[in-house]
Amino acid sequence: MRDLVNAGAIDLVIATTEAGASPEAARSWWLSYLSQQANTRGVELGALPITPAQVAQVVALIDSGKLNNKVARQVVDHVLDGEGDPEQVVAAHPELVVERDETKLKAAVDEALAANPDIADKIRSGKVQAAGKIVGDVMKATRGQADAARVKELVIERAASAHRISDTDARPNRIRPGISVFPLSFYRCRSTDQGPQPHGR
């Protein structure tokens, strides 16, 4: 507690909470990532060029789904570098916004599943924890811009749907007894050359 008081962290956490962030999120940012940045820069926590209100803005962007935790740290880095408020940073760096295009996410998931058929089989057999490897590959492919929770949902869904499609494709075509596989016109054409032909039914 003495270290927190000396670093001014308690006041910063309270101010961040008053600006709209949850107490948990405020403590996490000031006592973890921002403390690391203060140590790296050799300054007191309160001397960092970021305000409690700006930290609260970052938390709000995460809560809205616009940023994930990994990308939010990059936004904070830009704020610390003097590029403006979090909203201004996001506007200037649209590549930091979480990828929400389902088509792109599904394509990335399908590619990762195709590259790891053994893991895909494990997921289909009920070993959901195996999805972690695929989720990691997709996050890497999207440079961390995807929502990991949504990616996991898609991995499980796409693995199951791919299995159903595979089963359908592998199922042999069956012809019911007594049913002709040729159209009626075939028999009509044949009858003009070869006499009576079986009726197509």
PADO-336090 format. One record per residue (C-alpha): residue in three letters; x, y, z; residue number from 1. Coordinates in nm, 4 decimals. Layout:
['ALA', [X, Y, Z], NUM],
...
***
This chain:
['MET', [0.0000, 0.0000, 0.0000], 1],
['ARG', [0.2890, 0.2358, 0.0810], 2],
['ASP', [0.4271, 0.1907, -0.2711], 3],
['LEU', [0.0890, 0.2731, -0.4206], 4],
['VAL', [0.0579, 0.5891, -0.2126], 5],
['ASN', [0.4115, 0.6980, -0.2977], 6],
['ALA', [0.3562, 0.6433, -0.6671], 7],
['GLY', [0.0273, 0.8330, -0.6598], 8],
['ALA', [-0.1452, 0.5309, -0.8043], 9],
['ILE', [-0.4458, 0.5430, -0.5719], 10],
['ASP', [-0.5379, 0.8971, -0.6770], 11],
['LEU', [-0.4946, 0.8044, -1.0439], 12],
['VAL', [-0.7154, 0.4975, -1.0070], 13],
['ILE', [-0.9857, 0.6992, -0.8290], 14],
['ALA', [-0.9745, 0.9733, -1.0928], 15],
['THR', [-0.9972, 0.7149, -1.3713], 16],
['THR', [-1.2974, 0.5550, -1.2024], 17],
['GLU', [-1.4635, 0.8942, -1.1666], 18],
['ALA', [-1.4091, 0.9435, -1.5404], 19],
['GLY', [-1.6185, 0.6355, -1.6129], 20],
['ALA', [-1.3934, 0.3298, -1.5945], 21],
['SER', [-1.4659, 0.0384, -1.3655], 22],
['PRO', [-1.2447, 0.0153, -1.0555], 23],
['GLU', [-1.1033, -0.3165, -1.1782], 24],
['ALA', [-1.0079, -0.1776, -1.5198], 25],
['ALA', [-0.8631, 0.1401, -1.3690], 26],
['ARG', [-0.6449, -0.0547, -1.1259], 27],
['SER', [-0.5344, -0.2934, -1.3978], 28],
['TRP', [-0.4160, -0.0186, -1.6308], 29],
['TRP', [-0.2353, 0.1942, -1.3743], 30],
['LEU', [-0.0811, -0.0848, -1.1710], 31],
['SER', [0.0194, -0.3037, -1.4638], 32],
['TYR', [0.0864, -0.1673, -1.8115], 33],
['LEU', [0.1228, 0.1987, -1.7216], 34],
['SER', [0.3481, 0.1166, -1.4256], 35],
['GLN', [0.5701, -0.0784, -1.6652], 36],
['GLN', [0.5804, 0.2193, -1.8999], 37],
['ALA', [0.6713, 0.4513, -1.6134], 38],
['ASN', [0.9577, 0.2225, -1.5137], 39],
['THR', [1.0781, 0.2006, -1.8731], 40],
['ARG', [1.0739, 0.5789, -1.9098], 41],
['GLY', [1.2260, 0.6353, -1.5664], 42],
['VAL', [0.9462, 0.8629, -1.4449], 43],
['GLU', [0.6827, 0.8619, -1.1716], 44],
['LEU', [0.3510, 0.7078, -1.2650], 45],
['GLY', [0.1730, 1.0433, -1.2395], 46],
['ALA', [0.4299, 1.2020, -1.4715], 47],
['LEU', [0.3323, 0.9852, -1.7669], 48],
['PRO', [0.1808, 1.1929, -2.0509], 49],
['ILE', [-0.1612, 1.0306, -2.0184], 50],
['THR', [-0.4517, 1.1437, -1.8027], 51],
['PRO', [-0.7048, 0.9426, -1.6036], 52],
['ALA', [-0.9725, 1.0651, -1.8459], 53],
['GLN', [-0.7739, 0.9279, -2.1392], 54],
['VAL', [-0.7294, 0.5931, -1.9655], 55],
['ALA', [-1.1051, 0.5875, -1.9079], 56],
['GLN', [-1.1536, 0.6505, -2.2809], 57],
['VAL', [-0.9385, 0.3482, -2.3601], 58],
['VAL', [-1.1460, 0.1352, -2.1227], 59],
['ALA', [-1.4656, 0.2588, -2.2917], 60],
['LEU', [-1.3285, 0.1645, -2.6348], 61],
['ILE', [-1.2532, -0.1856, -2.5061], 62],
['ASP', [-1.5984, -0.2183, -2.3497], 63],
['SER', [-1.7612, -0.1131, -2.6772], 64],
['GLY', [-1.5725, -0.3852, -2.8644], 65],
['LYS', [-1.3834, -0.1371, -3.0791], 66],
['LEU', [-1.0518, -0.2413, -2.9257], 67],
['ASN', [-0.9232, -0.5556, -2.7606], 68],
['ASN', [-0.6708, -0.5521, -2.4761], 69],
['LYS', [-0.3711, -0.6122, -2.7006], 70],
['VAL', [-0.4551, -0.3369, -2.9462], 71],
['ALA', [-0.5546, -0.1033, -2.6610], 72],
['ARG', [-0.1944, -0.1109, -2.5391], 73],
['GLN', [-0.0829, 0.0103, -2.8797], 74],
['VAL', [-0.3348, 0.2942, -2.8579], 75],
['VAL', [-0.1975, 0.3884, -2.5152], 76],
['ASP', [0.1553, 0.3855, -2.6598], 77],
['HIS', [0.0459, 0.6360, -2.9254], 78],
['VAL', [-0.1124, 0.8550, -2.6564], 79],
['LEU', [0.2107, 0.8407, -2.4562], 80],
['ASP', [0.3968, 0.9465, -2.7700], 81],
['GLY', [0.1851, 1.2617, -2.7860], 82],
['GLU', [-0.0508, 1.1686, -3.0705], 83],
['GLY', [-0.3627, 1.2927, -2.8928], 84],
['ASP', [-0.6584, 1.1343, -2.7174], 85],
['PRO', [-0.7410, 0.7650, -2.7691], 86],
['GLU', [-1.0248, 0.8515, -3.0084], 87],
['GLN', [-0.7881, 1.0636, -3.2172], 88],
['VAL', [-0.5337, 0.7809, -3.2244], 89],
['VAL', [-0.7965, 0.5323, -3.3406], 90],
['ALA', [-0.9113, 0.7720, -3.6125], 91],
['ALA', [-0.5519, 0.8158, -3.7296], 92],
['HIS', [-0.4777, 0.4419, -3.7122], 93],
['PRO', [-0.7844, 0.2519, -3.8398], 94],
['GLU', [-0.5732, -0.0632, -3.8599], 95],
['LEU', [-0.5905, -0.0776, -3.4798], 96],
['VAL', [-0.9675, -0.1222, -3.4736], 97],
['VAL', [-1.0881, -0.4756, -3.4019], 98],
['GLU', [-1.1747, -0.6663, -3.7192], 99],
['ARG', [-1.5520, -0.7186, -3.7334], 100],
['ASP', [-1.5881, -0.8363, -4.0948], 101],
['GLU', [-1.7365, -1.1852, -4.0545], 102],
['THR', [-1.6423, -1.2820, -4.4100], 103],
['LYS', [-1.2756, -1.2087, -4.3450], 104],
['LEU', [-1.2817, -1.3805, -4.0073], 105],
['LYS', [-1.4469, -1.6934, -4.1494], 106],
['ALA', [-1.1912, -1.7062, -4.4302], 107],
['ALA', [-0.9065, -1.6822, -4.1791], 108],
['VAL', [-1.0639, -1.9527, -3.9624], 109],
['ASP', [-1.1196, -2.1849, -4.2602], 110],
['GLU', [-0.7597, -2.1406, -4.3695], 111],
['ALA', [-0.6284, -2.2187, -4.0207], 112],
['LEU', [-0.8514, -2.5262, -3.9921], 113],
['ALA', [-0.7418, -2.6530, -4.3344], 114],
['ALA', [-0.3767, -2.6137, -4.2321], 115],
['ASN', [-0.4348, -2.8122, -3.9109], 116],
['PRO', [-0.6651, -3.1063, -3.9980], 117],
['ASP', [-0.5582, -3.3080, -3.6937], 118],
['ILE', [-0.6570, -3.0263, -3.4594], 119],
['ALA', [-0.9818, -2.9768, -3.6519], 120],
['ASP', [-1.0628, -3.3438, -3.5900], 121],
['LYS', [-0.9990, -3.3009, -3.2169], 122],
['ILE', [-1.2372, -3.0047, -3.2044], 123],
['ARG', [-1.5053, -3.2077, -3.3823], 124],
['SER', [-1.4602, -3.4911, -3.1344], 125],
['GLY', [-1.5432, -3.2563, -2.8485], 126],
['LYS', [-1.1946, -3.1446, -2.7394], 127],
['VAL', [-1.2826, -2.7755, -2.7454], 128],
['GLN', [-0.9577, -2.6787, -2.5720], 129],
['ALA', [-0.7781, -2.7772, -2.8926], 130],
['ALA', [-0.9340, -2.4691, -3.0536], 131],
['GLY', [-0.6728, -2.2557, -2.8790], 132],
['LYS', [-0.4105, -2.3323, -3.1440], 133],
['ILE', [-0.6460, -2.2331, -3.4261], 134],
['VAL', [-0.7534, -1.9179, -3.2421], 135],
['GLY', [-0.3874, -1.8260, -3.1981], 136],
['ASP', [-0.3188, -1.8754, -3.5682], 137],
['VAL', [-0.6144, -1.6557, -3.6633], 138],
['MET', [-0.5110, -1.3841, -3.4181], 139],
['LYS', [-0.1638, -1.3930, -3.5689], 140],
['ALA', [-0.3025, -1.3745, -3.9224], 141],
['THR', [-0.5171, -1.0740, -3.8288], 142],
['ARG', [-0.2277, -0.9093, -3.6398], 143],
['GLY', [-0.4206, -0.9293, -3.3158], 144],
['GLN', [-0.7106, -0.7250, -3.4518], 145],
['ALA', [-0.9766, -0.9941, -3.4169], 146],
['ASP', [-1.2013, -1.0532, -3.1180], 147],
['ALA', [-1.0561, -1.3733, -2.9719], 148],
['ALA', [-1.3882, -1.4787, -2.8184], 149],
['ARG', [-1.5679, -1.4447, -3.1523], 150],
['VAL', [-1.2845, -1.6253, -3.3297], 151],
['LYS', [-1.3193, -1.9192, -3.0903], 152],
['GLU', [-1.6923, -1.9361, -3.1598], 153],
['LEU', [-1.6266, -1.9381, -3.5345], 154],
['VAL', [-1.3573, -2.2046, -3.5029], 155],
['ILE', [-1.5971, -2.4423, -3.3288], 156],
['GLU', [-1.8826, -2.3606, -3.5685], 157],
['ARG', [-1.6721, -2.3887, -3.8849], 158],
['ALA', [-1.5042, -2.7108, -3.7735], 159],
['ALA', [-1.8446, -2.8707, -3.7145], 160],
['SER', [-1.9955, -2.7414, -4.0404], 161],
['ALA', [-1.6930, -2.8584, -4.2415], 162],
['HIS', [-1.7421, -3.2054, -4.0914], 163],
['ARG', [-2.1085, -3.2132, -4.1967], 164],
['ILE', [-2.0224, -3.1033, -4.5502], 165],
['SER', [-1.7483, -3.3669, -4.5715], 166],
['ASP', [-1.9914, -3.6392, -4.4651], 167],
['THR', [-2.2431, -3.5308, -4.7275], 168],
['ASP', [-1.9818, -3.5266, -5.0036], 169],
['ALA', [-1.8544, -3.8713, -4.9054], 170],
['ARG', [-2.1992, -4.0315, -4.8971], 171],
['PRO', [-2.2560, -4.2445, -5.2112], 172],
['ASN', [-2.5473, -4.1610, -5.4373], 173],
['ARG', [-2.8176, -4.4232, -5.4115], 174],
['ILE', [-3.0768, -4.5056, -5.6781], 175],
['ARG', [-3.4046, -4.6460, -5.5606], 176],
['PRO', [-3.5045, -4.9732, -5.7292], 177],
['GLY', [-3.7415, -4.9287, -6.0223], 178],
['ILE', [-3.6514, -4.5634, -6.0737], 179],
['SER', [-3.4869, -4.4749, -6.4058], 180],
['VAL', [-3.1781, -4.2594, -6.4027], 181],
['PHE', [-3.2433, -4.1424, -6.7595], 182],
['PRO', [-3.4909, -3.8722, -6.8622], 183],
['LEU', [-3.8025, -3.9679, -7.0578], 184],
['SER', [-3.6653, -3.7911, -7.3684], 185],
['PHE', [-3.3793, -4.0415, -7.3790], 186],
['TYR', [-3.6167, -4.3325, -7.4254], 187],
['ARG', [-3.8214, -4.1475, -7.6840], 188],
['CYS', [-3.5114, -4.0825, -7.8939], 189],
['ARG', [-3.3970, -4.4415, -7.8627], 190],
['SER', [-3.7382, -4.5833, -7.9589], 191],
['THR', [-3.7220, -4.4249, -8.3048], 192],
['ASP', [-3.4094, -4.6287, -8.3833], 193],
['GLN', [-3.4377, -4.9498, -8.1897], 194],
['GLY', [-3.8026, -5.0311, -8.1522], 195],
['PRO', [-3.9901, -5.0587, -7.8246], 196],
['GLN', [-3.7933, -4.9415, -7.5227], 197],
['PRO', [-3.8728, -4.9603, -7.1511], 198],
['HIS', [-4.0927, -4.6832, -7.0191], 199],
['GLY', [-3.9029, -4.4220, -6.8201], 200],
['ARG', [-4.0700, -4.3861, -6.4850], 201],
***
